[in-house]
Amino acid sequence: MASLGDVIDDARRRTFVGRRRELRALHRAVRETNAPRVLFVHGAGGLGKTTLLHEMQAVARDSGLSTTFVDGRDLDSTPAGFRDAIGSADAAVLLIDEYDHLRPIDTWLRTRFMPELPAERIVILAGRQPPALGWRTEPGFASLVATLALDHLDHVDSAELLTRAGVAGADQPNLLRLGRGHPLALALLADVSRAGAPPARIGDVPDLVAALVDSLWTETLSDEHIAALATCTIAALTTEDLLRATVGPAAPRMWAWLRDRPFVVSHPRGLAPHELTRDALDSEFERRIPARFRELHQAIHNLMLDRIQTADGVDRRRLAEQLLYLHRRSPLTQSIQQLRASGDAVVVPAVAEEFDWIAQTVRRAYGPDSGDLARQWFAEMPDNLSVVRTDDGVVGYAYHLFCPTGTDVEERDAVVTAIADHVARTGPTRPGETVNIVRFIGGLDGQRDPYAVLAGSVTSIIEWWTRPLAWSFVVFTDVAFWAPFFDYLGFQPIGEVSVGGLRHIIYGNDWRRFPVDAWMEMMQVREQEGGVGPPPVSLLRPPPLDQTAFRDAVRVALHHLNRADRLTGSPLIGSRLGTTAAEVRRTLIAAIDDLTDAPKGDRLRSVLDRTFVHAAASQEAAAEACGLPFSTYRRYLGRGVDLVTESLWLRETTTPGS
């Protein structure tokens, strides 16, 4: 009669999937005496190490071999305790699960116990940490040990696991997306799905999050460890430099700790958890330390912005990538997650040899008219084309225009002329102001390609944040994909244009009304909380003044500098000079003080000070206080007002920090 254990073993084997590489290593050890005799399986919690060891035990038994299976948690981690637990150790295959608990006797096991075993013995060890260096480097051991790093299941094996768990085919795509190949997560999701409606996100199943988090570590974490782990969860890649901004002097120690976690992967440019681990930790920290988690997110966001301002070249582009990856509530979350998990890809300037191929790609995707326009624009303004280049070549591209361009192509491009008409009607540019247009964007799979998202987003972050712009516009044809994203960004739809019979949708933002620093603050909130639609009216500035109206407003404000009741009605309020009468007054006074650096600046500043700031009773009295003839005073007054107006106009039409 079969025992309950036999029933459990049969059920376990029926649901086992994948792990062909690991099983091949066992089969080879069974067949070939010169094959590695020690199989060291390691990987993060929940990846199925114990399940694999049970399958290996069954495979060994099917081959007629005797087995001994022990759990390191049940053993006294001393040589005597270990020998007592395994008895005579005469089984052909010895399987030791939870090997991490035997680390105190690791050297003894390797140098004393293993050499005593018969040559044909097979030993299988499983733990979270990879084998110590001695297993891999000491003479004699390297050829005897096969190190098997357990990874997540691929898509086929994940789907097979769900099928064997009784999940209907229609429910599998969503669970596959959430489970990301993690066996424990897939099994738990299958259980939840069988009991009711499948969840939309990992955080919707608190028990699943708790199980995943419990599988990640066993030690008690300090506040520093939690902050370091939260940093690693938020940032696409964590460096020791980034940790200094979140954990301070503990950064080197926390870097070393993170690097040694089995659920953290070391990349050439930093550390990152697997995406499912990130999802689970994200949900856990939102529940456990929501305020602290938001603070860390904001700190990382602000750090990236500061560094983008000062960096250049590839460093600036990688920082923009990091900022993009913070948008976990974006409608393009799936594309961003694919990019984050796909490995190293960077946006770089295109080279001349790539222009023709990209123009042909535009032509195939959007028609001959768009292809011809792309070719003409690339010839006129080649420096504006950026690409994503991988080992496979160019996989994504984005092309920016900065108008007015001064070229004939501008008049032949229906998209650009439509944008120019919109600007003229709703917010005309002022002398020196620039309109930015993301004119072409795409990848090998069109505008939905994740590398199109990368190219368009990274270049836009850099241009919008670092360049003084009056307007920015983005043009796309795939409305279903991109429109929700630009609603999330707070950009407004301004119209559509047909090019070669293909509808192009245009979204835009007037940075003079919704400045980039206020926009970044709004996006920092949406990164964490979601949200779509236009910016709150409270954040919008009044329509921008043209140069003549601005000059007149400055002259009037100078005369009302000490009349708060009059200054309150100034059209300068809401401009870049200030959002309140008091701020505008301080800006005007600062501009007067700055005259000191101009030729005859001390005299000019003195004249304006006695006329407007510490005003004399009349201009004649002001001239006398300055020790000047009245005609000379008037000349200095006019020159000083002109210089103040010019400096303030430059401030009004230039992005801060540019």
C-alpha positions as CSV (number, residue, x, y, z in Angstrom):
1,M,0.0,0.0,0.0
2,A,1.3,3.5,-1.0
3,S,2.2,5.8,1.9
4,L,1.2,9.4,2.2
5,G,4.8,10.3,1.4
6,D,4.5,8.4,-1.9
7,V,1.4,10.4,-2.8
8,I,3.2,13.7,-1.9
9,D,6.2,12.6,-4.0
10,D,4.0,11.8,-7.0
11,A,2.1,15.1,-6.8
12,R,5.4,17.0,-6.5
13,R,6.8,15.3,-9.6
14,R,3.7,15.9,-11.6
15,T,4.0,19.7,-11.0
16,F,7.8,19.9,-11.5
17,V,8.8,21.8,-14.6
18,G,12.1,23.0,-16.2
19,R,15.6,22.8,-14.6
20,R,16.9,20.8,-17.5
21,R,20.5,22.0,-17.1
22,E,20.6,21.0,-13.5
23,L,19.1,17.6,-14.2
24,R,21.5,17.0,-17.0
25,A,24.4,17.6,-14.6
26,L,22.9,14.9,-12.3
27,H,22.4,12.4,-15.2
28,R,26.0,13.0,-16.2
29,A,27.3,12.4,-12.7
30,V,25.2,9.1,-12.6
31,R,26.6,7.9,-15.9
32,E,30.2,9.2,-16.0
33,T,32.7,8.6,-13.2
34,N,34.8,11.6,-14.4
35,A,31.9,14.0,-14.3
36,P,31.7,16.5,-11.4
37,R,30.7,14.7,-8.2
38,V,29.6,17.7,-6.2
39,L,26.7,19.7,-7.6
40,F,26.3,23.1,-5.8
41,V,22.9,24.6,-6.5
42,H,22.4,28.2,-5.3
43,G,19.9,31.0,-5.8
44,A,17.5,33.3,-4.0
45,G,14.6,32.1,-1.9
46,G,11.5,30.9,-3.7
47,L,13.3,29.8,-6.8
48,G,12.6,26.2,-6.1
49,K,15.9,24.8,-4.7
50,T,14.2,22.4,-2.4
51,T,11.8,21.3,-5.1
52,L,14.7,20.7,-7.4
53,L,16.5,18.6,-4.8
54,H,13.5,16.4,-4.3
55,E,13.3,15.9,-8.1
56,M,17.0,15.0,-8.1
57,Q,16.5,12.5,-5.3
58,A,13.7,10.9,-7.3
59,V,15.8,10.8,-10.5
60,A,18.6,9.2,-8.5
61,R,16.2,6.6,-7.1
62,D,14.9,5.9,-10.6
63,S,18.5,5.1,-11.6
64,G,18.7,2.6,-8.8
65,L,20.8,4.7,-6.5
66,S,20.2,5.0,-2.7
67,T,19.9,8.5,-1.3
68,T,20.1,10.4,1.9
69,F,18.3,13.8,2.1
70,V,19.1,16.2,5.0
71,D,18.0,19.8,5.8
72,G,20.8,22.0,7.1
73,R,18.4,23.8,9.4
74,D,17.9,20.6,11.3
75,L,21.6,19.9,11.8
76,D,24.0,20.9,14.6
77,S,26.6,22.9,12.5
78,T,29.6,21.0,14.0
79,P,31.5,18.1,12.5
80,A,30.1,15.8,15.2
81,G,26.6,17.0,14.7
82,F,26.8,16.6,11.0
83,R,28.1,13.1,11.2
84,D,25.3,12.1,13.6
85,A,22.7,13.5,11.3
86,I,23.8,11.7,8.2
87,G,24.5,8.4,9.9
88,S,26.8,6.1,8.1
89,A,26.7,8.2,4.9
90,D,26.8,5.1,2.8
91,A,24.1,6.3,0.4
92,A,25.2,6.7,-3.2
93,V,23.7,10.2,-3.4
94,L,23.8,12.7,-0.4
95,L,21.5,15.7,-0.8
96,I,21.9,18.6,1.6
97,D,19.3,21.4,1.5
98,E,19.7,24.8,3.2
99,Y,23.4,24.5,3.1
100,D,23.9,28.1,4.3
101,H,23.2,26.9,7.8
102,L,26.4,24.7,7.6
103,R,28.7,27.6,6.6
104,P,30.5,27.4,10.0
105,I,31.8,23.9,9.1
106,D,32.2,24.6,5.3
107,T,36.0,24.3,5.4
108,W,35.8,21.1,7.4
109,L,33.2,19.6,5.0
110,R,35.4,20.5,2.0
111,T,38.8,19.5,3.3
112,R,38.0,16.7,5.7
113,F,34.6,15.1,5.1
114,M,34.5,15.2,1.2
115,P,37.9,13.5,0.7
116,E,36.8,10.6,2.9
117,L,33.9,9.7,0.6
118,P,34.1,7.0,-2.0
119,A,35.1,8.3,-5.5
120,E,31.7,7.4,-7.0
121,R,29.7,9.2,-4.4
122,I,27.5,12.1,-5.6
123,V,26.9,15.1,-3.2
124,I,24.3,17.8,-4.0
125,L,24.3,21.0,-2.0
126,A,21.7,23.7,-2.2
127,G,21.8,27.2,-0.6
128,R,21.2,30.8,-1.2
129,Q,24.8,31.8,-1.3
130,P,27.2,30.5,-4.0
131,P,30.0,28.2,-2.9
132,A,32.9,29.6,-1.1
133,L,36.0,30.4,-3.1
134,G,37.8,27.2,-2.1
135,W,35.2,25.0,-3.8
136,R,35.9,26.7,-7.1
137,T,39.7,27.5,-6.9
138,E,41.5,25.0,-4.8
139,P,43.5,22.4,-6.8
140,G,41.5,19.2,-7.1
141,F,38.2,20.7,-6.2
142,A,37.6,22.9,-9.3
143,S,37.1,19.8,-11.6
144,L,34.9,18.0,-9.1
145,V,32.4,20.8,-8.4
146,A,29.7,22.0,-10.8
147,T,28.2,25.3,-9.7
148,L,24.6,25.6,-10.8
149,A,23.1,29.1,-10.3
150,L,19.4,28.7,-10.2
151,D,17.5,31.3,-12.3
152,H,13.9,32.2,-12.9
153,L,11.9,30.0,-15.2
154,D,11.6,31.0,-18.9
155,H,8.2,31.8,-20.4
156,V,7.5,28.3,-21.7
157,D,8.3,26.6,-18.3
158,S,6.3,29.3,-16.5
159,A,3.3,28.6,-18.6
160,E,3.7,24.9,-18.1
161,L,3.8,25.4,-14.4
162,L,0.6,27.3,-14.5
163,T,-1.1,24.7,-16.7
164,R,-0.1,21.9,-14.3
165,A,-1.4,24.0,-11.4
166,G,-4.8,24.1,-13.1
167,V,-4.8,27.7,-14.3
168,A,-7.0,28.3,-17.4
169,G,-5.2,29.5,-20.5
170,A,-7.1,32.8,-20.6
171,D,-5.8,33.7,-17.1
172,Q,-2.2,32.8,-17.8
173,P,-0.9,35.9,-19.6
174,N,-1.6,38.2,-16.7
175,L,-0.1,35.7,-14.2
176,L,3.0,35.2,-16.3
177,R,3.5,39.0,-16.4
178,L,3.1,39.2,-12.6
179,G,5.1,36.1,-11.8
180,R,8.1,36.9,-14.0
181,G,9.3,33.3,-13.9
182,H,9.6,33.0,-10.1
183,P,8.3,29.6,-9.2
184,L,7.0,30.5,-5.7
185,A,5.2,33.5,-7.0
186,L,3.7,31.6,-9.9
187,A,2.5,28.9,-7.6
188,L,0.9,31.4,-5.2
189,L,-0.6,33.3,-8.1
190,A,-2.1,30.1,-9.4
191,D,-3.6,29.4,-6.0
192,V,-5.1,32.9,-5.8
193,S,-6.4,32.7,-9.4
194,R,-8.1,29.3,-8.7
195,A,-9.9,30.9,-5.7
196,G,-11.2,34.0,-7.5
197,A,-10.4,36.8,-9.8
198,P,-6.7,37.1,-10.8
199,P,-4.9,40.1,-9.3
200,A,-3.9,43.1,-11.4
201,R,-0.6,43.6,-9.5
202,I,1.5,41.9,-7.0
203,G,0.5,44.4,-4.3
204,D,-3.1,43.3,-4.6
205,V,-2.2,40.0,-2.9
206,P,-0.7,40.9,0.5
207,D,-0.2,37.2,1.5
208,L,1.8,36.7,-1.7
209,V,4.0,39.8,-1.0
210,A,4.6,38.5,2.6
211,A,5.6,35.1,1.3
212,L,8.0,36.5,-1.3
213,V,9.5,38.9,1.2
214,D,9.9,36.2,3.8
215,S,11.7,34.1,1.2
216,L,14.3,36.8,0.6
217,W,16.2,37.0,3.9
218,T,16.2,35.5,7.3
219,E,18.2,38.0,9.3
220,T,16.8,41.0,11.2
221,L,17.4,44.2,9.3
222,S,18.5,47.5,10.8
223,D,17.2,50.9,9.6
224,E,20.3,51.3,7.5
225,H,19.7,47.9,5.8
226,I,16.1,48.8,5.1
227,A,17.1,52.1,3.6
228,A,19.7,50.5,1.5
229,L,17.3,47.8,0.3
230,A,14.6,50.5,-0.4
231,T,17.2,52.4,-2.4
232,C,17.9,49.3,-4.4
233,T,14.2,48.8,-5.0
234,I,13.6,52.3,-6.2
235,A,16.6,52.9,-8.4
236,A,17.2,51.0,-11.6
237,L,20.8,50.5,-10.7
238,T,22.3,51.1,-7.2
239,T,25.8,52.3,-6.8
240,E,27.8,53.0,-3.7
241,D,27.7,56.6,-4.8
242,L,23.9,56.6,-4.8
243,L,23.8,54.9,-1.4
244,R,25.8,57.8,0.1
245,A,22.8,60.0,-0.6
246,T,20.4,57.7,1.2
247,V,22.4,55.9,4.0
248,G,25.3,58.3,4.4
249,P,28.6,57.0,5.8
250,A,27.2,53.5,6.0
251,A,27.3,53.3,2.1
252,P,30.4,51.1,1.7
253,R,29.1,48.6,4.3
254,M,25.6,48.6,2.8
255,W,27.0,48.2,-0.7
256,A,28.8,45.1,0.3
257,W,25.7,43.7,2.1
258,L,23.5,44.3,-1.0
259,R,26.1,42.8,-3.3
260,D,26.1,39.6,-1.3
261,R,22.3,39.2,-1.3
262,P,21.3,36.2,-3.5
263,F,18.3,38.2,-4.9
264,V,20.5,41.1,-6.0
265,V,22.2,40.8,-9.4
266,S,25.6,42.5,-10.0
267,H,25.7,44.5,-13.3
268,P,28.7,46.3,-14.7
269,R,27.3,49.6,-13.6
270,G,25.6,48.7,-10.3
271,L,23.3,46.4,-8.4
272,A,19.7,45.6,-9.1
273,P,17.1,43.1,-7.7
274,H,15.2,40.8,-10.0
275,E,12.1,42.6,-11.3
276,L,9.7,40.3,-9.3
277,T,11.8,41.0,-6.1
278,R,11.5,44.7,-6.9
279,D,7.7,44.4,-7.2
280,A,7.4,42.5,-3.9
281,L,9.7,44.9,-2.0
282,D,8.0,47.9,-3.6
283,S,4.6,46.7,-2.2
284,E,6.1,45.7,1.1
285,F,7.8,49.1,1.7
286,E,4.7,51.0,0.7
287,R,2.9,49.1,3.4
288,R,5.6,49.1,6.0
289,I,7.4,52.4,5.7
290,P,5.3,54.6,3.3
291,A,6.6,58.0,4.4
292,R,10.2,56.9,4.5
293,F,9.8,55.2,1.1
294,R,8.4,58.3,-0.5
295,E,11.3,60.4,1.0
296,L,13.9,58.0,-0.5
297,H,12.1,58.1,-3.9
298,Q,12.1,61.9,-3.8
299,A,15.8,62.0,-2.8
300,I,16.8,59.7,-5.6
301,H,14.6,61.7,-8.1
302,N,16.2,65.0,-7.0
303,L,19.7,63.6,-7.1
304,M,19.3,62.5,-10.7
305,L,18.0,65.9,-11.7
306,D,20.9,67.7,-10.1
307,R,23.4,65.4,-11.7
308,I,21.8,65.7,-15.1
309,Q,22.4,69.4,-14.9
310,T,26.1,69.0,-14.3
311,A,26.9,65.9,-16.3
312,D,27.5,65.6,-20.0
313,G,27.8,62.9,-22.7
314,V,27.0,59.3,-21.9
315,D,26.9,60.0,-18.2
316,R,24.1,62.5,-18.7
317,R,22.1,60.0,-20.8
318,R,22.5,57.2,-18.3
319,L,21.3,59.6,-15.5
320,A,18.2,60.4,-17.7
321,E,17.6,56.6,-18.1
322,Q,17.7,56.3,-14.3
323,L,15.1,59.1,-14.0
324,L,12.9,57.5,-16.6
325,Y,13.0,54.2,-14.7
326,L,11.5,55.9,-11.6
327,H,8.2,56.2,-13.4
328,R,6.7,53.0,-11.9
329,R,3.1,54.4,-12.2
330,S,3.4,55.4,-15.8
331,P,1.1,54.1,-18.5
332,L,4.3,52.8,-20.1
333,T,5.3,50.8,-17.1
334,Q,5.6,47.5,-19.0
335,S,7.9,49.1,-21.6
336,I,10.0,50.7,-18.8
337,Q,10.2,47.3,-17.0
338,Q,11.3,45.6,-20.2
339,L,14.0,48.2,-20.7
340,R,15.2,47.9,-17.1
341,A,15.4,44.1,-17.3
342,S,16.9,44.0,-20.8
343,G,20.5,44.9,-19.8
344,D,22.8,47.6,-20.9
345,A,21.5,50.0,-23.6
346,V,22.3,53.7,-23.9
347,V,21.1,56.5,-26.0
348,V,23.9,58.0,-28.1
349,P,24.3,60.6,-31.0
350,A,23.8,59.0,-34.4
351,V,26.6,58.9,-36.8
352,A,26.4,59.8,-40.5
353,E,26.5,56.2,-41.7
354,E,23.2,55.6,-39.8
355,F,21.2,58.4,-41.2
356,D,20.1,56.7,-44.4
357,W,19.1,53.5,-42.6
358,I,17.0,55.5,-40.1
359,A,15.3,57.5,-42.9
360,Q,14.4,54.2,-44.6
361,T,13.0,52.9,-41.3
362,V,10.9,56.1,-41.0
363,R,9.8,55.6,-44.6
364,R,8.7,51.9,-44.0
365,A,6.8,52.8,-40.8
366,Y,5.2,56.1,-41.8
367,G,5.3,56.4,-45.5
368,P,7.4,57.9,-48.3
369,D,6.5,61.5,-47.4
370,S,7.7,61.1,-43.8
371,G,10.8,59.2,-45.0
372,D,11.7,62.1,-47.4
373,L,11.2,64.7,-44.7
374,A,13.4,62.7,-42.3
375,R,16.2,62.6,-44.9
376,Q,15.9,66.3,-45.5
377,W,15.9,67.1,-41.7
378,F,18.9,64.8,-41.1
379,A,20.8,66.6,-43.8
380,E,20.0,70.1,-42.5
381,M,20.4,69.4,-38.7
382,P,22.3,66.2,-38.2
383,D,23.3,66.8,-34.6
384,N,19.7,66.4,-33.4
385,L,19.4,62.7,-34.2
386,S,19.9,60.2,-31.3
387,V,19.8,56.4,-31.4
388,V,19.9,53.4,-29.1
389,R,22.7,51.2,-30.2
390,T,23.2,47.6,-29.0
391,D,25.3,44.7,-30.2
392,D,22.6,44.2,-32.9
393,G,23.1,47.8,-34.2
394,V,20.6,50.6,-34.1
395,V,17.3,49.5,-32.4
396,G,15.7,52.9,-31.6
397,Y,15.8,56.5,-32.6
398,A,14.5,60.0,-31.7
399,Y,14.9,63.3,-33.6
400,H,14.4,66.7,-32.1
401,L,13.9,70.0,-33.8
402,F,14.6,73.4,-32.3
403,C,12.5,76.1,-34.1
404,P,12.9,78.5,-35.7
405,T,15.5,76.4,-37.7
406,G,16.1,78.9,-40.5
407,T,15.7,76.2,-43.1
408,D,13.3,75.7,-46.0
409,V,12.4,72.3,-44.7
410,E,10.5,74.0,-41.9
411,E,8.0,75.4,-44.4
412,R,7.6,72.0,-46.2
413,D,6.9,70.0,-43.1
414,A,3.1,70.1,-42.4
415,V,3.7,69.0,-38.8
416,V,6.1,71.9,-38.1
417,T,3.9,74.5,-39.8
418,A,0.8,73.3,-37.8
419,I,2.8,73.7,-34.6
420,A,4.0,77.2,-35.7
421,D,0.4,78.2,-36.3
422,H,-0.7,76.9,-32.9
423,V,2.2,78.8,-31.2
424,A,1.3,82.0,-33.0
425,R,-2.4,81.7,-32.0
426,T,-2.0,80.7,-28.3
427,G,1.4,81.8,-27.0
428,P,3.7,83.5,-29.5
429,T,7.4,83.2,-28.9
430,R,9.4,86.2,-27.9
431,P,12.9,87.2,-29.3
432,G,15.4,84.5,-28.4
433,E,12.9,81.8,-27.4
434,T,13.0,78.3,-28.8
435,V,10.3,75.7,-29.7
436,N,11.3,72.1,-29.3
437,I,9.6,69.3,-31.4
438,V,10.2,65.6,-31.0
439,R,9.6,65.1,-34.7
440,F,10.5,61.4,-35.3
441,I,10.5,58.5,-32.8
442,G,10.6,54.8,-33.4
443,G,12.3,51.4,-33.1
444,L,12.5,48.2,-35.0
445,D,8.9,47.4,-34.0
446,G,7.6,50.9,-34.6
447,Q,6.6,53.5,-32.0
448,R,5.7,50.8,-29.4
449,D,9.2,49.4,-29.4
450,P,10.7,49.7,-25.8
451,Y,13.8,51.2,-27.4
452,A,11.6,53.9,-29.0
453,V,10.4,54.7,-25.5
454,L,14.0,54.8,-24.3
455,A,15.2,57.1,-27.1
456,G,12.3,59.5,-27.0
457,S,12.2,59.7,-23.2
458,V,15.9,60.1,-22.5
459,T,16.5,62.8,-25.1
460,S,13.4,64.6,-24.0
461,I,14.3,64.6,-20.3
462,I,17.7,66.1,-21.2
463,E,16.4,68.7,-23.6
464,W,13.5,69.8,-21.5
465,W,15.5,70.0,-18.2
466,T,18.7,71.5,-19.5
467,R,17.8,73.7,-22.4
468,P,15.9,77.1,-22.3
469,L,12.6,76.4,-24.1
470,A,9.4,78.3,-24.6
471,W,7.4,75.3,-25.9
472,S,7.9,71.5,-26.3
473,F,5.8,69.3,-28.7
474,V,5.8,65.6,-29.3
475,V,4.5,64.0,-32.5
476,F,3.3,60.4,-32.8
477,T,1.0,58.2,-34.9
478,D,0.3,55.4,-32.4
479,V,-2.4,57.2,-30.4
480,A,-3.5,54.2,-28.3
481,F,0.0,53.7,-27.1
482,W,1.3,57.2,-26.6
483,A,-1.7,59.4,-25.7
484,P,-2.1,58.0,-22.2
485,F,1.6,58.6,-21.5
486,F,1.4,62.3,-22.5
487,D,-1.8,62.7,-20.5
488,Y,0.3,61.3,-17.6
489,L,3.0,63.9,-18.4
490,G,0.5,66.7,-18.3
491,F,1.0,67.6,-22.0
492,Q,-2.1,68.8,-23.9
493,P,-3.4,67.6,-27.3
494,I,-3.2,70.5,-29.7
495,G,-4.3,68.9,-33.0
496,E,-3.5,66.5,-35.7
497,V,-1.9,66.6,-39.1
498,S,-2.0,64.2,-42.1
499,V,1.4,63.4,-43.6
500,G,1.1,61.1,-46.6
501,G,-2.3,60.1,-45.5
502,L,-1.2,59.0,-42.1
503,R,-2.6,60.9,-39.0
504,H,0.0,62.5,-36.8
505,I,-1.1,63.6,-33.3
506,I,0.6,66.5,-31.6
507,Y,0.8,67.1,-27.8
508,G,2.5,70.1,-26.3
509,N,3.3,72.3,-23.3
510,D,4.1,76.0,-22.9
511,W,7.0,76.0,-20.4
512,R,6.5,79.7,-19.8
513,R,3.1,78.9,-18.3
514,F,4.0,75.6,-16.7
515,P,7.8,75.8,-16.0
516,V,10.0,72.8,-16.1
517,D,10.9,72.8,-12.4
518,A,7.2,72.9,-11.5
519,W,6.5,70.1,-14.0
520,M,9.3,68.0,-12.5
521,E,7.7,68.4,-9.1
522,M,4.4,67.2,-10.5
523,M,6.0,64.3,-12.2
524,Q,7.8,63.3,-8.9
525,V,4.4,63.0,-7.3
526,R,2.9,61.1,-10.3
527,E,5.9,58.7,-10.3
528,Q,4.8,57.5,-6.9
529,E,1.0,58.0,-6.8
530,G,0.0,57.9,-10.5
531,G,-2.4,60.5,-11.9
532,V,-3.0,61.9,-15.4
533,G,-4.4,65.0,-17.0
534,P,-3.4,68.7,-17.2
535,P,-1.5,70.3,-14.5
536,P,-3.5,72.0,-11.7
537,V,-4.5,75.5,-12.6
538,S,-2.8,76.7,-9.4
539,L,0.5,75.7,-10.9
540,L,0.1,77.7,-14.1
541,R,1.5,81.1,-14.7
542,P,-0.3,83.9,-16.6
543,P,0.2,84.0,-20.3
544,P,3.7,85.4,-21.0
545,L,4.3,89.0,-21.8
546,D,5.9,90.1,-25.0
547,Q,9.0,92.2,-24.8
548,T,7.3,95.5,-25.1
549,A,4.6,94.7,-22.5
550,F,7.3,93.3,-20.2
551,R,9.4,96.4,-20.5
552,D,6.5,98.6,-19.7
553,A,5.5,96.4,-16.7
554,V,9.1,96.7,-15.3
555,R,9.1,100.5,-15.6
556,V,5.7,100.7,-13.8
557,A,6.8,98.3,-11.1
558,L,9.9,100.3,-10.4
559,H,7.8,103.3,-9.7
560,H,5.5,101.3,-7.4
561,L,8.4,99.5,-5.6
562,N,7.3,100.9,-2.2
563,R,3.6,100.7,-2.9
564,A,2.5,97.1,-2.1
565,D,-1.1,98.0,-3.0
566,R,0.0,99.0,-6.5
567,L,2.6,96.3,-7.0
568,T,0.0,93.6,-6.2
569,G,-1.6,94.3,-9.6
570,S,1.6,94.1,-11.6
571,P,1.4,91.8,-14.7
572,L,4.9,90.6,-13.6
573,I,3.4,88.6,-10.8
574,G,3.4,85.0,-12.0
575,S,6.4,85.6,-14.3
576,R,9.8,84.3,-13.6
577,L,10.4,87.4,-11.5
578,G,8.1,86.0,-8.8
579,T,4.8,84.6,-7.8
580,T,3.9,87.4,-5.3
581,A,4.3,91.1,-5.1
582,A,7.0,90.6,-2.4
583,E,9.0,88.3,-4.6
584,V,8.8,90.6,-7.6
585,R,10.0,93.5,-5.4
586,R,13.0,91.5,-4.2
587,T,13.9,90.5,-7.7
588,L,13.8,94.2,-8.9
589,I,15.9,95.3,-6.0
590,A,18.4,92.5,-6.7
591,A,18.6,93.6,-10.3
592,I,19.4,97.1,-9.2
593,D,22.1,95.9,-6.9
594,D,23.6,93.8,-9.7
595,L,24.3,97.0,-11.7
596,T,27.4,97.4,-9.6
597,D,29.2,95.1,-12.1
598,A,28.3,97.3,-15.1
599,P,30.4,100.2,-16.4
600,K,29.9,103.1,-14.0
601,G,27.7,100.6,-12.1
602,D,28.1,102.2,-8.7
603,R,26.7,105.5,-10.0
604,L,23.9,103.7,-11.9
605,R,22.9,101.7,-8.8
606,S,23.0,104.8,-6.6
607,V,20.7,106.7,-9.0
608,L,18.1,103.8,-9.1
609,D,18.4,103.3,-5.4
610,R,17.6,107.0,-4.6
611,T,14.9,107.1,-7.2
612,F,13.0,103.8,-6.5
613,V,14.3,101.8,-3.5
614,H,15.1,104.6,-0.9
615,A,13.3,107.1,-2.9
616,A,13.9,110.8,-2.5
617,A,10.9,113.2,-2.5
618,S,11.4,114.1,-6.2
619,Q,13.8,113.4,-9.0
620,E,15.5,116.7,-8.4
621,A,16.1,115.7,-4.8
622,A,17.4,112.3,-5.9
623,A,19.8,114.0,-8.3
624,E,21.0,116.3,-5.5
625,A,21.4,113.3,-3.1
626,C,23.5,111.6,-5.7
627,G,25.6,114.7,-6.3
628,L,24.8,114.9,-10.0
629,P,23.5,117.7,-12.3
630,F,19.9,116.9,-13.1
631,S,20.6,116.3,-16.8
632,T,23.4,113.8,-15.9
633,Y,21.1,112.2,-13.3
634,R,18.4,111.7,-16.0
635,R,20.9,110.1,-18.4
636,Y,22.1,107.7,-15.7
637,L,18.5,107.0,-14.7
638,G,17.5,106.1,-18.3
639,R,20.6,103.9,-18.7
640,G,20.1,102.1,-15.4
641,V,16.4,101.3,-16.1
642,D,17.4,100.0,-19.5
643,L,20.0,97.7,-18.0
644,V,17.7,96.4,-15.3
645,T,15.0,95.8,-17.9
646,E,17.4,93.9,-20.1
647,S,18.7,91.7,-17.3
648,L,15.2,90.9,-16.2
649,W,14.0,90.1,-19.7
650,L,16.9,87.7,-20.0
651,R,15.8,86.1,-16.7
652,E,12.2,85.9,-18.0
653,T,13.2,84.1,-21.3
654,T,15.9,81.8,-20.0
655,T,15.3,78.5,-18.1
656,P,16.9,78.5,-14.6
657,G,20.1,76.6,-14.5
658,S,20.6,76.6,-18.3
